[in-house]
Amino acid sequence: MTEPEVWLRARLKRLHAQGFHFRRQRPFHGYYLDFVCIDRLRVIELDGAHHNVPLQAEHDGVRDAVLKRAGYQVMRFPNSVVRADIAGVMDEVLLALEAHPSVYGRGRPSDPDGA
């Protein structure tokens, strides 16, 4: 894991007490998701500098479209932002989680790892 992934993972684990459960590096339709909260249909991706390369940005767009069709919303954060403002990133994540009700009341969502 990169340093920003380690930092974010530690912070996301703290949200477990509030009922938000994240899984790390979960497979989904041929992709590996950095972090996913299945209950709230949220995916968090941390992007290094290579995500600014046009070919990688195109790949990310296709991936995001696949996730969107499955009902997931993707939040992308550059590694540099995680390093500079982890508290701000967590504020944004928490707002997004709280704004979206649990899907378990509406039937189980498509689980990235098939569980």
C-alpha positions in Angstrom: 0.0 0.0 0.0 1.1 3.5 -0.6 1.5 5.9 2.3 -1.8 7.8 1.5 -3.6 4.4 1.3 -2.3 3.5 4.8 -3.4 6.8 6.2 -6.8 6.6 4.6 -7.3 3.0 5.6 -6.6 3.9 9.3 -9.1 6.7 9.2 -11.8 4.6 7.4 -11.5 1.9 10.1 -12.5 4.5 12.7 -15.8 4.9 10.8 -16.7 1.3 11.7 -18.0 2.5 15.0 -20.5 4.7 13.1 -21.7 1.8 11.1 -19.6 2.4 7.9 -17.7 -0.6 6.8 -15.0 -0.4 4.1 -13.3 -3.2 2.3 -9.9 -2.8 0.6 -8.7 -4.0 -2.8 -12.0 -5.7 -3.6 -12.4 -7.2 -7.1 -15.3 -5.9 -9.2 -15.9 -6.8 -12.9 -12.2 -7.1 -13.6 -11.1 -4.1 -11.5 -9.7 -3.8 -8.0 -11.3 -1.1 -5.9 -9.1 0.8 -3.5 -11.8 1.1 -0.8 -15.5 0.2 -1.1 -18.5 0.7 1.3 -21.0 -1.7 -0.1 -23.8 -0.6 2.2 -23.6 3.0 1.0 -22.5 2.2 -2.6 -19.4 4.3 -2.3 -16.0 3.6 -3.8 -12.9 5.6 -2.9 -10.0 5.7 -5.3 -6.6 7.2 -4.5 -4.8 8.4 -7.6 -1.1 8.9 -8.1 0.4 11.1 -10.7 0.0 8.5 -13.4 -3.7 9.1 -13.4 -3.1 12.4 -15.1 -1.8 10.6 -18.2 -4.5 10.7 -20.9 -4.6 6.9 -21.4 -4.9 6.2 -17.7 -7.6 9.0 -17.3 -9.6 7.3 -20.1 -9.2 3.9 -18.4 -10.4 5.5 -15.1 -13.5 6.9 -16.9 -14.4 3.5 -18.3 -14.0 2.0 -14.8 -16.1 4.7 -13.2 -18.9 4.2 -15.8 -18.9 0.4 -15.0 -19.2 1.2 -11.3 -21.9 3.8 -11.9 -24.0 1.3 -13.9 -23.8 -1.0 -10.9 -25.1 1.8 -8.7 -21.8 2.8 -7.1 -20.6 6.4 -6.8 -16.8 6.9 -7.1 -14.9 9.4 -5.0 -11.4 10.1 -6.4 -8.7 11.8 -4.4 -5.1 12.5 -5.5 -2.5 11.2 -3.2 -1.2 14.7 -2.8 -4.6 15.8 -1.4 -4.6 12.9 1.1 -1.1 13.9 2.2 -1.9 17.6 2.5 -5.5 17.4 4.0 -6.5 14.0 5.3 -9.1 15.7 7.6 -10.7 17.4 4.6 -10.8 14.2 2.7 -12.5 12.4 5.6 -15.0 15.2 6.0 -16.0 14.8 2.4 -16.2 11.0 2.7 -18.3 11.2 5.8 -20.7 13.7 4.2 -21.1 11.4 1.2 -21.8 8.4 3.4 -24.3 10.2 5.5 -26.1 11.6 2.5 -26.8 8.2 1.0 -29.0 5.8 3.0 -28.1 2.2 3.6 -29.0 0.0 0.7 -29.8 -3.0 2.9 -33.3 -1.7 3.4 -33.8 -2.0 -0.4 -32.3 -5.4 -0.9 -28.6 -6.4 -1.2 -26.5 -4.5 -3.7 -24.1 -6.2 -6.0 -21.1 -7.1 -3.8 -17.8 -6.5 -5.6 -16.3 -9.7 -4.1 -19.4 -11.8 -4.7 -20.1 -12.4 -1.0 
